[in-house]
Amino acid sequence: MAGRHAGASPTADEAVLDTRLLDSLAAQVPADVFRSLLDNWLNNTATGVDRVAALAAAGDAAGLARQLHRLAGTAGTFGAHRLGGEARRMEEACAAHGLETVRAMVPAFQDVARRTLDAVRARFGAG
């Protein structure tokens, strides 16, 4: 990251969000299109994270795995690599370890999601 020296710890926003992808997207599309894409992703991600918690609580492993797969896919597109990685880890845990393990992962996942969405809003003034 520009302005940081090698070995420096990333800021909290950098830890959850790679803004280079979003900056690149913003430079390639009209501002209103970028805003619409970003707002839709923010809303869909927030809804998806809530759905993860609900599906885990309801014991719907198949629905939970599908929701986590969707979230993982879109997170990478928007530079939310940590959120995507956590979703993939949870998706894999659905199959390998069962719902109890995944349920225990939900609070940390929600925290990463909240910090990611907050970082996007702070950086781009979105949604």
TIMI-942298 format. One record per residue (C-alpha): x, y, z; chain. Coordinates in steps of 0.5 Angstrom, whole numbers, plus 500, padded with zeros to 3 digits. Layout:
N
+-----+-----+-----+--------+
:   u :   v :   w : cadena :
+-----+-----+-----+--------+
:   X :   Y :   Z :      A :
...
+-----+-----+-----+--------+
This chain:
127
+-----+-----+-----+--------+
:   u :   v :   w : cadena :
+-----+-----+-----+--------+
: 500 : 500 : 500 :      A :
: 503 : 507 : 498 :      A :
: 505 : 511 : 504 :      A :
: 507 : 505 : 508 :      A :
: 514 : 502 : 509 :      A :
: 515 : 494 : 509 :      A :
: 513 : 490 : 515 :      A :
: 508 : 496 : 517 :      A :
: 502 : 493 : 520 :      A :
: 496 : 494 : 516 :      A :
: 490 : 499 : 518 :      A :
: 484 : 495 : 520 :      A :
: 480 : 497 : 513 :      A :
: 486 : 494 : 509 :      A :
: 486 : 488 : 513 :      A :
: 479 : 487 : 511 :      A :
: 478 : 490 : 504 :      A :
: 483 : 491 : 498 :      A :
: 481 : 497 : 496 :      A :
: 485 : 497 : 489 :      A :
: 479 : 492 : 486 :      A :
: 474 : 497 : 488 :      A :
: 478 : 503 : 486 :      A :
: 479 : 500 : 479 :      A :
: 472 : 498 : 478 :      A :
: 470 : 506 : 480 :      A :
: 475 : 508 : 474 :      A :
: 472 : 503 : 469 :      A :
: 465 : 505 : 470 :      A :
: 460 : 511 : 470 :      A :
: 460 : 514 : 477 :      A :
: 452 : 512 : 478 :      A :
: 453 : 505 : 475 :      A :
: 459 : 504 : 481 :      A :
: 454 : 507 : 486 :      A :
: 449 : 502 : 484 :      A :
: 453 : 496 : 484 :      A :
: 456 : 498 : 491 :      A :
: 450 : 499 : 494 :      A :
: 447 : 493 : 491 :      A :
: 453 : 489 : 494 :      A :
: 453 : 492 : 501 :      A :
: 445 : 491 : 501 :      A :
: 446 : 483 : 499 :      A :
: 452 : 482 : 503 :      A :
: 448 : 485 : 509 :      A :
: 442 : 480 : 508 :      A :
: 446 : 474 : 506 :      A :
: 450 : 475 : 513 :      A :
: 444 : 475 : 516 :      A :
: 441 : 469 : 512 :      A :
: 448 : 465 : 514 :      A :
: 446 : 466 : 522 :      A :
: 439 : 464 : 521 :      A :
: 440 : 458 : 517 :      A :
: 446 : 456 : 522 :      A :
: 441 : 457 : 527 :      A :
: 435 : 453 : 523 :      A :
: 440 : 447 : 522 :      A :
: 439 : 448 : 514 :      A :
: 446 : 445 : 512 :      A :
: 445 : 445 : 505 :      A :
: 442 : 452 : 505 :      A :
: 448 : 455 : 509 :      A :
: 453 : 452 : 504 :      A :
: 449 : 455 : 498 :      A :
: 449 : 462 : 502 :      A :
: 456 : 462 : 504 :      A :
: 458 : 460 : 497 :      A :
: 455 : 466 : 494 :      A :
: 458 : 470 : 499 :      A :
: 465 : 468 : 498 :      A :
: 464 : 469 : 490 :      A :
: 462 : 476 : 491 :      A :
: 466 : 478 : 496 :      A :
: 472 : 477 : 492 :      A :
: 469 : 481 : 486 :      A :
: 469 : 487 : 491 :      A :
: 476 : 486 : 494 :      A :
: 473 : 483 : 501 :      A :
: 478 : 477 : 501 :      A :
: 478 : 476 : 508 :      A :
: 470 : 476 : 508 :      A :
: 470 : 471 : 502 :      A :
: 476 : 467 : 506 :      A :
: 472 : 466 : 512 :      A :
: 465 : 464 : 508 :      A :
: 469 : 459 : 504 :      A :
: 472 : 456 : 511 :      A :
: 465 : 456 : 513 :      A :
: 463 : 453 : 507 :      A :
: 468 : 447 : 508 :      A :
: 466 : 446 : 515 :      A :
: 459 : 445 : 513 :      A :
: 461 : 439 : 510 :      A :
: 467 : 437 : 514 :      A :
: 465 : 438 : 521 :      A :
: 458 : 439 : 521 :      A :
: 453 : 445 : 524 :      A :
: 456 : 445 : 531 :      A :
: 462 : 448 : 528 :      A :
: 459 : 452 : 523 :      A :
: 455 : 455 : 529 :      A :
: 461 : 457 : 533 :      A :
: 464 : 461 : 527 :      A :
: 458 : 465 : 526 :      A :
: 460 : 471 : 531 :      A :
: 467 : 472 : 528 :      A :
: 464 : 471 : 521 :      A :
: 459 : 477 : 523 :      A :
: 464 : 481 : 526 :      A :
: 469 : 481 : 519 :      A :
: 463 : 482 : 515 :      A :
: 461 : 488 : 519 :      A :
: 468 : 491 : 519 :      A :
: 468 : 490 : 511 :      A :
: 462 : 493 : 510 :      A :
: 464 : 499 : 515 :      A :
: 470 : 500 : 511 :      A :
: 467 : 500 : 504 :      A :
: 462 : 505 : 507 :      A :
: 467 : 509 : 510 :      A :
: 472 : 509 : 504 :      A :
: 466 : 510 : 498 :      A :
: 461 : 513 : 502 :      A :
: 456 : 508 : 500 :      A :
: 450 : 505 : 502 :      A :
+-----+-----+-----+--------+
